Amino acid sequence: MAEVDIYTNKGCSACVRAKHLLDSKGITYTEKKLGKSKKTDAEFSIRTRGAKTIPQIFINNEWIGGYDELISYDQAGELNWRLGLEQKPRVGFLKSFFRFMKGEKY
């Protein structure tokens, strides 16, 4: 299983949806609540390069992004292998090349 960190804040509906998606997949994650500790807030700022939105999600110390990116990975069929639930799918050269050109992570 993957190591998942999710930075959240009180009253964030996107945070609740992201946690629900991870819960539905049986994933254990570490929730780091912003505003509770200066150390966590500083860690968030450094790891996300000053992101202004939440949630922000890391899978195996790789910054995935927020809820929208999490859903994009799931819809593309990549989230399960990133979470260690499936083997990494084989991707053809052209698809890899176009993802690279678009700046996507894969």
N, C-alpha and C positions, 0 to 999 in steps of 0.2 A: 504494500500500500504506500501511497505517496504521503509526504509530509505537506500538510496544507495549513497556511496561515491566512486568516481573513481579518482585515481591519474594519471595524464597524463603529457606529455611533448610535446613541439612543434615538429612537423615533425614525430610523431609516428604513423605509419600506423595501428598497433595493437590497439592503443588507439582509432583511428577513427572507426575501425571495432567494438570494444566493445561498444562504444557510439551508433553506428548505430543499433546494436542488441537491446540495451536497448530502444532506440527511437522507434524501430519497435514494441516493446511490450507496448509502451505508458508509460514507466517508467520515472518519474522525478528523476534526480540524481544531486548530487553536484559534480561538476568537480573541482578538486584541482590541479592547474598547478604547477609543480615543477620548481624551478629556479626563481620564482617570489618573494618569501618571505622566509627568513630564518626560520620563524616559521612553515610554511607549510613543508619545507624540513626536519626540525627536527621531526615534527609530523609524516611524512611519514616514516622516519628511525625507529622511535620507534614503530609505529603501525605494520610495516612489518618486524620488527626484522632485518633491514638492507638489505632488498631486493634490488637487482641490476637491476631488469627489470621493465618495465612499459608496460601496465597499471597495477595497483594493485587495486583490487575492494573489497569493504566491503558492505555487505548486512546486515542491522540491527546490525551493529558493529561487525559482524562476518567476518573475513578475508577469502574471497573466493579464492584469488590468482589473476592470470593474465587472459589474453584473452583466453588462452588454457583451463584453468579451467572453465571459464565462458561457453565456448562452450561444454565442457564435461558435465557440469550440465544440459545444455539445451538438449543435445543429450540423456542424461539419463532420461529426463522427470522430473527433479527436480528443474529446474530454475524457472518455473512459480509459484510453491508453495513457494519457497524461496522469491520470489518477491511479494507474497500475491495475485497472480492472480488466484490461484486454492487452493483447500484444499490439505493438505499433503496426499500423497498416502500411502496406507497400504503396509508395507514391511514385508515379512515373516521372521521368526526367522533365517533360514539358510542364507538368503541374508544379513540380518543385521549382523550376526556373521561373514561372510566372508568379509564384508565391514570393520568391526571393526578390523579384523586380518590384513587387508591390510592397515589400518591406514586412511581410507577414512572418510570424514565427511558425516553425514547424518542426 
